[in-house]
Amino acid sequence: MPRKTIQMEKRIDYLGILDADGKLDAKLDPDLPKELLLKLHRAMVLGRRFDERLLNLQRQGRIGTFAPISGQEASQLGAVATLRDDDWMVPSFRETAAEIWRGRSLESVILAYGGFNEAATLDPEDAPPTLPVAVPVGSQMLHAVGIAWAMRYRREDRVVLTFFGDGATSEGDFHEAMNFAGVFQSPVVFLCQNNQWAISVPRSKQTRARTLAQKALAYGMPGIQVDGNDVLAVVAAVAEAVERARAGDGPTLVECVTYRMMMHTTADDPKRYRSDEEVEGWRAKDPIKRFEAYLVKRKLLTKPGIAKIEEEIQGQIQQAVEGAEKRMASLGDPLEMFAHAYAELPPHLEAQREELAAELRDSREGGGR
């Protein structure tokens, strides 16, 4: 029996507004207010510099492991900037900049990465609704859809934005969440930060699909691929998706094509699985540099103005570090972590407890850090 060739229809649009040099496609300009443009720029710079400082703190042993965000500032902030304060944000574990935009303090982030659950008490009670980070890959998407469906059931005029990476699209949770959201038309926006690597697994080994955005088609929802290093394109695409969800027209999948410039987490060594040439190629597409170039061309920023912002941000970060470490010094004894897991501590944990106790004694006798 002769075989019939099936031609697959390509229905996924790609959106880019600012090129790598900050040149604007005027036909696609979302025409954002000056105040929002400048707020986005400052938030992107803060996200990058805070990320760099956190890495220094981790390497000095002053906080634990964390997932750097450098390179993904536009994907996070362009998306979260489209939400109202009463909308929900459901992060994965790499949305620090978006969490800060939503009101989380720098001190809270430092304290959490230092291992203190008291971090949750530092943020205002009236902060926009945001779930805690979700380390299991993909699980948060199910929570996002559940929240969105509940709001639709209650006829509330609110939406949910959930973040995840390209690796999460290989998890069953992703497909279950997408299917449920499509069937029940939940007001949720799925924001995939396609940063090319799921730890050491490249995008090419995640799926044979030409785009990740086209996975939306199987679940009966719109999908769009966006230049994730172009903050204007992210704002435009996600704003449309949020508007659609708020109007009762269901979910959208937005794929932001971006790049993780640093390691997956600080427990990872990316040099073992990707080349310096690849990283440098993406460095030329840096989201902050292109946005600054655009703002300078529009005379909304000057080079001295950028330098002043950088100085202010460094001061803000330093103040947060000092405040967080002062709080850490007054909090509980780290050895308490061993006290409540077992009635009788196993030998290997007893050895770890003694090792930590010795380190703490040495630290105190040496005058601290």
C-alpha positions in Angstrom: 0.0 0.0 0.0 1.6 3.3 -1.0 2.5 5.7 1.8 0.9 9.1 1.9 3.1 12.0 3.0 1.5 14.3 5.6 2.5 17.9 5.5 2.6 19.5 8.9 1.1 23.0 9.0 3.4 25.6 10.6 1.3 27.9 12.7 3.6 29.3 15.3 4.6 33.0 15.0 7.9 34.4 16.2 8.0 37.9 17.8 11.1 40.1 18.0 11.0 43.9 18.4 14.5 45.0 19.5 17.4 43.4 17.6 20.7 42.6 19.3 21.9 46.2 18.8 18.8 47.8 20.3 17.3 48.8 17.0 13.5 49.0 17.2 11.0 47.6 14.7 8.7 50.6 14.9 5.7 48.6 13.4 5.7 46.3 16.5 6.5 48.9 19.2 4.2 48.3 22.2 4.5 52.0 23.1 5.2 51.5 26.8 5.1 54.5 29.1 8.5 56.0 29.9 8.1 55.2 33.6 7.6 51.5 32.9 10.6 51.4 30.5 12.9 52.9 33.1 11.5 50.7 35.8 12.1 47.6 33.7 15.6 48.7 33.0 16.4 49.2 36.6 14.9 45.9 37.6 16.9 44.1 35.0 20.2 45.6 36.2 19.2 44.9 39.8 18.5 41.3 38.9 21.9 40.9 37.2 24.0 42.6 39.8 22.2 40.8 42.7 22.8 37.5 40.9 26.5 38.3 40.7 26.6 39.2 44.4 24.8 36.0 45.3 27.3 34.0 43.4 30.2 35.7 45.3 28.4 35.0 48.6 27.9 31.4 47.7 31.5 30.9 46.7 32.6 32.4 50.0 30.4 29.9 51.9 28.0 32.6 53.2 24.9 31.2 51.5 24.0 27.8 50.1 23.4 26.7 46.5 21.1 28.7 44.2 20.0 29.0 40.6 21.5 32.0 38.8 19.3 34.0 36.5 21.9 36.0 34.4 20.8 36.3 30.8 17.1 35.7 31.5 16.2 39.0 33.0 14.0 40.1 30.0 12.0 36.9 30.0 11.2 37.2 33.6 10.5 40.9 34.0 8.9 41.5 30.7 6.4 38.8 31.6 5.7 39.7 35.2 5.3 43.4 34.3 2.0 42.6 32.6 0.3 41.4 35.7 -1.9 43.3 38.1 -1.2 43.2 41.8 -4.1 40.8 42.4 -3.0 38.3 39.7 -1.0 35.2 40.7 2.6 34.4 39.9 3.7 30.7 40.2 7.5 30.5 39.8 9.8 27.5 39.3 13.2 28.0 41.0 14.9 30.6 38.7 12.6 33.7 38.9 14.4 35.8 41.5 14.1 39.0 39.4 10.3 38.4 38.9 9.9 37.8 42.6 11.7 41.0 43.5 9.4 42.9 41.0 6.4 41.4 42.9 7.7 42.8 46.2 10.1 40.2 47.6 13.0 41.9 49.5 16.6 41.2 48.7 17.1 40.3 52.4 14.5 37.6 52.1 16.3 36.0 49.1 19.6 36.0 50.9 18.1 34.6 54.1 16.4 31.8 52.2 19.5 30.8 50.3 21.3 30.9 53.7 18.9 28.1 54.8 16.6 30.1 57.1 12.9 29.6 56.8 12.5 33.0 58.6 13.0 34.5 55.2 9.2 34.3 54.6 8.5 36.7 57.5 10.4 39.6 55.9 8.0 40.4 53.1 4.8 42.5 53.4 1.6 40.7 54.0 -0.1 42.6 51.2 2.5 41.6 48.6 1.0 40.3 45.3 0.0 36.6 45.5 3.1 34.5 44.6 3.7 30.9 45.4 7.1 29.8 46.8 9.7 28.4 44.5 9.2 24.8 43.3 12.3 22.7 43.0 10.7 19.6 41.5 10.7 20.2 37.8 7.3 21.0 36.4 5.2 20.4 39.4 4.3 24.1 39.8 2.4 24.2 36.5 -0.3 21.9 38.0 -0.7 24.3 41.0 -1.0 27.3 38.6 -3.7 25.6 36.6 -5.6 24.7 39.8 -5.5 28.3 41.0 -6.6 29.6 37.6 -9.5 27.1 37.4 -10.6 28.0 40.9 -10.7 31.7 39.9 -12.6 30.9 36.8 -15.1 28.9 38.8 -15.5 31.8 41.2 -15.8 34.2 38.2 -12.9 36.3 39.5 -11.3 38.8 37.1 -7.8 37.5 37.7 -5.1 35.4 35.9 -2.1 33.2 36.7 1.3 33.4 35.2 3.6 30.4 35.6 7.2 30.0 34.7 9.1 26.8 33.7 12.1 25.8 31.6 12.6 23.9 28.4 13.4 20.8 30.4 10.0 20.9 32.1 8.3 20.3 28.8 9.6 16.7 29.0 7.8 16.1 32.3 4.3 14.6 32.5 3.2 17.5 34.7 3.6 19.9 31.8 1.3 17.9 29.6 -1.3 17.3 32.3 -1.3 21.0 33.2 -1.6 22.0 29.5 -4.4 19.5 28.9 -6.4 20.5 31.9 -6.0 24.2 31.2 -7.1 23.7 27.6 -10.2 21.6 28.5 -11.4 23.9 31.2 -10.2 27.2 29.6 -8.3 28.2 32.8 -7.0 31.8 32.8 -3.3 30.8 32.9 -0.3 31.9 30.9 2.4 29.3 30.5 5.8 31.0 30.2 8.6 28.7 29.1 12.0 30.2 29.5 13.8 28.1 26.9 17.4 28.7 28.1 18.7 25.9 25.8 19.9 23.6 28.6 18.2 21.5 31.2 21.2 21.2 33.4 23.5 19.3 30.9 20.8 18.2 28.5 20.6 20.4 25.4 17.3 21.6 23.9 18.0 19.3 20.9 17.7 16.3 23.1 14.4 17.4 24.8 12.2 17.1 21.7 12.1 16.8 18.0 9.6 19.6 17.7 10.7 22.6 15.7 9.6 24.9 18.6 8.4 24.4 22.1 5.5 26.8 21.5 3.9 24.5 19.0 3.1 22.1 21.8 0.3 24.4 22.6 -1.6 23.3 19.4 -2.1 19.8 20.7 -4.0 21.2 23.7 -6.2 23.7 21.8 -4.5 26.9 22.9 -2.5 29.6 21.2 1.3 29.4 21.2 3.9 31.9 20.3 7.7 32.0 20.2 9.4 35.2 21.4 12.9 36.6 21.5 13.3 36.1 25.2 16.2 38.5 25.3 14.0 41.3 24.0 12.0 42.7 26.9 9.7 44.7 24.6 8.7 41.5 22.7 8.1 39.6 26.0 5.9 42.4 27.3 3.9 42.5 24.0 3.4 38.8 23.8 2.5 38.2 27.4 0.3 41.2 27.7 -1.8 39.8 24.8 -1.9 36.4 26.5 -2.9 37.9 29.9 -5.7 40.0 28.2 -7.0 36.9 26.5 -7.0 34.9 29.7 -8.7 37.8 31.6 -11.4 38.0 28.9 -12.3 34.3 29.5 -10.6 33.0 26.3 -8.4 30.5 28.0 -4.7 29.8 28.3 -1.6 30.6 26.1 1.8 29.1 25.9 4.6 31.6 25.4 8.1 30.3 24.6 10.9 32.8 25.4 14.0 31.9 23.5 16.8 32.9 25.8 20.0 31.6 27.4 21.4 30.7 30.8 24.7 32.5 30.9 25.8 30.9 34.2 25.6 27.5 35.7 22.3 25.6 36.2 22.9 25.9 39.9 26.0 26.7 41.9 26.5 22.9 42.2 27.0 22.6 38.4 30.0 23.1 36.1 28.7 24.2 32.7 32.2 24.0 31.1 31.8 20.2 31.2 29.0 20.2 28.6 29.0 23.4 26.6 31.6 25.4 24.8 32.9 28.9 25.5 32.1 29.8 21.9 28.5 29.0 22.4 28.3 31.2 25.5 30.1 34.1 23.8 27.7 33.9 20.9 24.8 34.4 23.3 26.6 37.1 25.2 26.3 39.2 22.1 22.5 39.0 22.5 22.6 40.3 26.1 19.1 41.5 27.1 20.4 44.4 29.2 22.9 45.8 26.7 20.3 45.9 23.9 17.7 47.5 26.1 20.1 50.1 27.3 21.1 50.9 23.7 17.5 51.4 22.8 16.8 53.7 25.8 20.0 55.7 25.1 18.8 56.2 21.4 15.5 57.4 22.7 17.3 59.8 25.1 15.6 58.2 28.1 19.0 57.2 29.5 22.5 58.5 29.3 25.8 56.7 30.0 26.3 58.8 33.2 22.7 58.0 34.2 23.4 54.3 33.7 26.5 54.6 35.9 24.5 56.3 38.6 21.9 53.5 38.5 24.6 50.9 38.8 26.1 52.7 41.9 22.7 53.0 43.5 22.0 49.3 43.0 25.3 48.3 44.4 24.5 50.3 47.5 21.1 48.7 47.7 22.6 45.2 47.5 25.3 45.9 50.0 22.7 47.2 52.5 20.6 44.0 52.0 23.6 41.7 52.5 24.5 43.5 55.7 21.0 43.4 57.0 20.5 39.7 56.1 23.8 38.6 57.7 22.9 40.6 60.9 19.6 38.6 61.0 21.4 35.3 60.4 23.7 35.9 63.3 20.7 36.3 65.7 18.8 33.2 64.4 18.8 29.7 65.7 21.7 27.2 66.2 22.4 25.4 62.8 23.0 22.2 64.8 19.2 22.0 65.5 18.7 20.6 62.1 19.9 17.3 63.4 17.7 17.2 66.4 14.2 16.3 65.0 14.8 13.8 62.2 15.5 10.6 64.2 15.0 9.4 67.8 18.6 8.2 67.7 20.9 9.8 65.2 22.5 7.4 62.7 26.3 7.3 62.8 26.8 9.1 59.4 24.6 12.0 60.6 26.3 12.0 63.9 29.6 12.4 62.1 28.2 15.2 60.0 26.9 17.0 63.1 30.3 16.8 64.7 32.0 18.1 61.6 29.6 21.1 61.4 30.0 21.8 65.1 33.8 21.9 64.6 33.4 24.3 61.7 31.1 26.6 63.8 33.6 26.6 66.6 36.5 27.5 64.3 34.4 30.3 62.7 33.6 31.8 66.1 37.1 31.5 67.4 38.4 33.1 64.1 36.1 36.1 64.5 33.4 35.1 62.1 33.5 35.2 58.3 
